[in-house]
Amino acid sequence: VTSQTSTKKFGSNAIRFNPTGSAENSYIDVDVPSDKAFNESGSNYMSFDGWGYLETNQNNQTWGGTQSYGNQGFIAAGNTYMSVSIDSTGRVGFYQYDGSAQYKGQFPTTGNISTGSWFHFIFQFEDNQLRYWKDGTYIGTVPRGSNHSSTPHSYRIGGSLTTSQGNRHWHGYFDE
């Protein structure tokens, strides 16, 4: 992960995520106080927004069948406890594990992400759903479950899952 001045949306730089190899760790882990973690009471409400630029849509699988979470990630909590990611077609989806059930869903294709252009995104997490906006347009809502009690107290920006899933991290830029 580096700060770049050549490709940016606003200001003087943007953060570049440039994973290489089969399991490169190109993401940012942000630790949060334990009472503000994704699994704590009242923390079900949060939003993640910014500007994104996808250079390459690589190493992804298409949603469906057994594939539900191993794609390029916008944001995740811990390992497989929660992730918002895209698949090989650019379709945005959501995965969450609550200890017994898996919640997964895809947003309408009107919210697909293409390579080579800036887009604005907002993900709004609520008690039982996740909403998505792209470039100021409301795309849709997918259901989500209660948080797993052992969800780690950190958020992963630009990544999804662990390196055991291979190089499926964001390959591009985020700007604020």
Secondary structure, DSSP 8 states (H G I E B T S, - for coil): -EEESSS-SSSS-EEEE---TTT---SEEEE--GGGSTTSTTTT-EEEEEEEEES---S---SBTTBSS-SEEEEEETTTTEEEEE-TTS-EEEEEE-SS-EEEEE--GGG---BTSEEEEEEEE-SSEEEEEETTEEEEEEE-----TT--SEEEES--S-GGG-S-S--EEEE-
